[in-house]
């Protein structure tokens, strides 16, 4: 009989009588993208080796050989000297083959009591946990940037919008703190998502566990996991944590896309509310006057990319029977790209937001247009004994008059205002000014500059506890 095993994969070739077709080898290989998990794969293997030695499956000498070999391999990878092979399919088998090459048969013993199925599930969780920790730092940095700008702009008056129509005056600081609140929820979602990432599947083996006397709690502790998983079938086939992360990333991107949309409008000549430094913009190849807000535009565009990855992962998992299937190899590229896209978007915004400069005079003038103090006039009438529905009608008539005459409510004479309601007195002008309007909403969560500054201080105190 011809020994064909020499031409099949050395890690699993015993069953096969001919080598894998060259195209199929390339088609099924994942090493070109999953090698980014090399650090986590080595961490998991070192912990697994220590655990195997503790239960007597490996000797102390074998354990030390494995740890030394894996440490050297990690250094090779860091130096860019590691030779990745498509023939070895994935990051796990590449590292194991190199380990065996370095330390001999002991390297082959490392795979005792585990499968690539639980190994890759562990690597992804370790990788994603590290990335979430970094993302939490970037979210915090972005929030700090928002706070620094909000503090400076606490009393900068601008129009508040509903339906993109002027509604009531607010301050730019108050608007920025709305962005902060969105990001605060995003931070909390990432923290909560991390809890379900931080569970150890290693020890589930291929799907049914192992007959070796492994200590999964020890492995979990070595790797910093909260606990091991409780069902071997679910352990190797669960990708909920990746879907949940991508859903969380989608919400974060949605929030940043909303900000991006506002910034794109605000830097336009039609609004001219804010100035973005040149380093966050580009020009036109044909129109020399152009300054394009490329950073917010690109973040807005990349949001759809992340949404697509979420839909892709959901679709990937929707028809899979238990337990592991080769389909699951397709989880990594969308997950990795989601991580990279979110990291880049957060970095761009964290750098850009503190550099925004407000165009105060344009914001103020825009707030004067559109009868933004109409609600304040209605509230004034209510305080003078008018039922709100009647007050609403009175103010509506006053606004109609203002449209015809081209006068804002604050520009009308007392006599003109009294023609719509005899209870209106001279003190009405205290509430018809933009400053009086924002200052009057002096409650927690309100627009008053003092409340904005209190919100900033509360947020700073929260960030200090992280």
N, C-alpha and C positions, 0 to 999 in steps of 0.2 A: 504493500500500500504506500502510495506517495504521501509524504508529510507536507501537506499544504498549509498547515497552521502557521508556518513561517511567513506566509504572505497574507495572513489575515490579522485582524487587530489583536495585539498581544494580550490585551486585557480581557477580551471575551471571545477569542477566536476558536476555542476548543470545539464548539458546536458546529462550526462552519467548515465546509469542504472546499470552498473557493473564496478568493478575496472579494471584497466589496468592489463593485464597479467604481471607477475613478470619479465619474460624475456624481454617483450616489454618495460617495464619501464626502465630496464637497457640499452636496445638497443637504446632507444631514448633519454636517459638522457645525458646531457652535463656537469653536474656540476663537474665531475672529472677533466675536463680540463679548463672550463671557469671560475672556481673560482679564477683564477689568475687575473680576471678583477674586483674583489670585491671592491677594492679601487675606481675604476672608476665608478662602479655601484652606490656606495654610494655617490660619488661626484654628479653624475647626479641626483640622487633622492633628495638630499638636495637642489640643484638648482631648480628642478621641484616643490618641496614643497614650496620654497620661492616664486616662480612665482604664484602658485595656491593661496597662501595667498594674494599676491598683487592684484589679480583680483577678490578676494572675494569668491573663491571656498572653501578655508580653512580659519579658524579663525587664529588670531595671536597665540592663545594658542595652537591650533592644530599644527601649523607650528613649534612652539618651541618644542612641544612634539616629533614630528617626527625628528627634527634635533638632539635633545638630544638622542633619541633612536638609530638613525643611527650612531651617534658618539660613543656610547657605543658598538655597534655591531662592528664597525671598530676596536675598541680596543680589543674586544674579538678575532677577526680574527688575529690581529697582535700578540696576546699572544698565539695563537694556541689553544684556548679554544672553538672555534665555532664548533658546530656539524653539518657537512654537511650531507645532506640527498639525496640519489638518488631518493627517492619517490617524492621529490620536484623538480626534473628535472634539474634545472639550477641555476646559481648564483643569478639571479633576484628573483626567487620564494623562494629560501632559505632565502635570506635576508629579503624579505617582510614578510615571515611567522614568522621569529624571531622578527621582528619589531612589528607585531601584537601581538605576545606573550608577548612582553614587555610593550606595551602601549595600548593594547586593540583595539577597533574598529577604532580608529583614524588611526592606521596603515593600515587598509584596504582602507582608503580614499586617500592614497598617489597615488594609481594607476589611479585616476581620470584623464581623458584627455590624457592618454597614453596607449600604448600596449607594450607587450614584443617585438614586431617587431621593433618599433622605439627606444625602450630602448636598445636592444642589438646593434643596429646600432650605437647608441650614445656611448655605452660602448667601442665598438671596436675602434671607432675613438679616444676616449679619451686615451685608452690604447696605440694605435699605435702612437699617437702624443707624448706621454711621451717617448716611446721607440725611436722614431726618434730623439728626443732631446738628449737622451743619446748617440745614435749612432753618432750624429754629433760631440759630444765631443770626442768620441773614434777615429773618423776619424781625427779630429784635432790633437789628441795625436799621432797618427800614422804619420801624416804629419810632426809634430815637430821632431819625431825620424828620419825620412828620411832626414830632413834638417840638423840635427846635424851630421849625418854620411856623407852627401854629402859635407858639408863644410870641413870636415877633409880629404876627398878623392878627392878634386877638381882637383888635379894635378896627381892623380894616374892613370897611363896609362894602358889601357886594350884594347883588340880587340873589335871592334864593329862588329856585325854579321848581315848578311842577309842570309836566307836559312840555318842558322846555320853554315855558312862558313865565314871565316875571310874576312871582307869587308874593313873597314878603322879603324885606331886607334881612340879611344875616351878616355874619362877618366871615372873612376868609379863614380866620382861625377856627371858627366853628365848623366850617365846611371841611377843613383839613382834619378836624377831630372825628368827623364822620368816617373819613378814610381810616383813621386810627382804629375806630371801633370795628370796622370790617376786618382789619388785619389782626385785631385781638381775637376775634372768633376763629380766624384761620390758625393762629398760634395754638389755641386750645384744641382745635381739631387735629393738628399735627401731634400734639402731646397725647391725645386720646388714641389716635391711630397707632402711635408707637407702642402702646400697651399690647396691642394684638400682634404687632410685628415681633415683640420680644418674648416669644415662646419657642422652645427648642423642639424641632422635629427629629433631630438625630437620634438614632436608636430604633426608629420605625423600620429601618432597613428597606427592602424593596416594597413591601406592603404589609407584612404580617409580623414584624418584629424579628427577633433573633433568638436562637437557643443558647447563645453565650451569656454568661452572668454579668451583663453590663450594668453600670450604675449611671442611669440617665440624669439623676439629680446632681451627681458630681460634674458631669459634662456641662449641664446647664449652669452650674455655679462658676465653673472655669471660664465659660464664655459670657458670663454676665446676663444670662437669660433669667426671666422671672421664674419659670418652671418648665418642665418638659410637657409636650403635648400628651393627650390622654387616649388617643385612638390612632393606631398605626395606619389604618386605611386613609383616614382623613389627613394624617400628617404629611404624607407624600403627595397628595393630590390637591391640597388646599392652596389656593392663590387668592383667597378673599383679602388678605392683607395687602397684596399688590393692587387689587382693584380698589380697595378702600383708600389707599394712598393716592392712586391716580384720580379718584373722585375728589379727594381733598385738594390735590393739586389743581384740579379743574376749577374748583370754587375760588382758590387763590388767584388763578389766572383770570377768572371772570371778574373778580374785584379789580385787579390791576387793569383789565381791559376797559372797565367803566371809567377808571381814573384817566386812562390813556385817551379815551374819547373826549373827556372834558378838557384835557390838556391840549389836544389837537385843535379843538374849537377855541380855547382861550388864547392860544398864541396867534390865531389868525388875525388879520387886519380888521375883520368884522367885529371881533370881540376885544382883542388887545388887552386882555386881563392880566396876562403873565408874560414874563420874559424867560426863555430858556437859554442858558449859555451855549455858545457855538459848539462846544465839545460834544453836545448831545444832539446835534443837528447836522444836516448836510445841505449842499446846494444843488442847483439844477445845471445840467450840461448845456442847456440852451438859453435859460432865462436867468440872467445875472443877478436879478434882484431877489431870487428865491432863497428862503431859509426854511428847510423842511424839518418838521419834528419827527425824525426817523425813529428815535428810540421808543417813544410811546406808540407810534404807528406799528412798529415791528412787534412790540409786546401784544398789542391788540390782535395782530395777525397770528402770532404764535399760540394764542388762546385756542383757536380752532384746532390746531395741531394736537394739543393736549386732550381736548374733547375727543378727538378721533382715537387717541390711544385708549381712553376709557371705554369707548364703544368697542374697540378692537379686543380688549381684554375680556369684557363681558361676553362678547360673542365667542371668543376662544373657549371659554369655560362652559357655555350654556348647554352643550350636548355631550359632555364627557362623562362616561361611566366611571365609577371608582375602579382602580385607583389611579396610578400614574399612567399617562399616555404621552407619546412623542409630541403631540400637539403642544404640550406645556413648554417645549423649547421655545415656542413663539411668544412666551411671556416676557422675555428679557429685553428684546430690542425696544418695544413700546415703553416698558418700564424705565429702561436706561435713558431713553430720549426724553421721557417725562421729567426725570430727575435733572437732566442737563438743561432742558428748556426752562424749568422752574428756577433752577439756580441762576442761570444767566439773566432771567427777567427780574428776579429779586435784586441781584447785584446792580443791574442797570438802574432800577428805581431807587435803591438805597443810596446810590451815588448821586442821582439826579434830583430827587425831591428836595434835599436841603439847599440845593443851588437855585431853586426857583425864586424869581423876583416878582413881586406883585406890581401891577400898574394901578396904583391906588386911585388915581383920578378917573381912570376909565371905568373901574369897578363902581366907583361912587356915582358917576354920571349914569351908568346903566341901571343902578338901583333906583335912581330918581325917575326913570322912565317906567311906564307900565303900571302906575298907580299902586306901588308896592305897599303903601301904608293904608290901603282901603280897609283891611281887616282891623287895623288899629282904630280907625274911625268908627267902625261898627262896635268894637268893644267899648269905646268911649260912650257911645249912645246907650249901650246896655247898662253901663255904670250910672247913667242918668235916667234910668227907669224905663227905657224902651225895650220891648221884647226883641230877642235876637232876630227873629224872622222879619219883624218890621224894620229893625236897624239895617238888616241886609238890603231891604228894598230901598231905604233912604240912601244908603251909600251907593247902591247901583245907579240911582238917578243922578247922584253927584258925579259919579265916574262918567256917565253918559254926557253930562254937561261938559266935563273936562275934555272928553274926546272931541266934542264940537268946537270948543274954544281953544284947544291946545294948551290947557292949563293943568298942571298937576294939582292934587288936592291941597298941598302945602302952599301953592301959589295963588289960591283963591282968597278973596277977601272974606272977612267974617260975615259980612252981609250976604255974600253969595252962598256961603255954607249954611247960614241960617234960613235961607230960602227953602232948604230941603228939610230943616228941622229946627224949630224955634228953641229947643232945649240946648242947642250948641252955643257954647260960650267961648270967650277969648282963650281960655286955657286949652282949647282943642289943638292949638298949634304945638303944644308940648309933645303931643303924640303923633303929629303929622310929620315931624322931622325924622330923618333916617336914624339919627343918633338916639332920639327918644324912643323910636320903635324897637331897636335892638336892645337898648338898655332896659326896656319895660319887661322883657321876658327873662326876668332875673330869678330863675329857679333852676334846680339841678337838671342839666341837659339842655338848658335854654341858651339863647344867643347873646346874652349880656356879656360884654368883655370880661367882667369879673368871673362869670361862670365858666367861660372858656379857659381862663387861667387856672381856675380850680380844677377843671377837668385835666389840664396838662399836669398839674401837680399830683393828682391822683394816679395818673398814668405813669409818671416818673417813679412814684413810690412802688407801683406794681412791678415795673421793670427792674427796680433795684433788688427785688426779692428773687429774681430768676438765677 
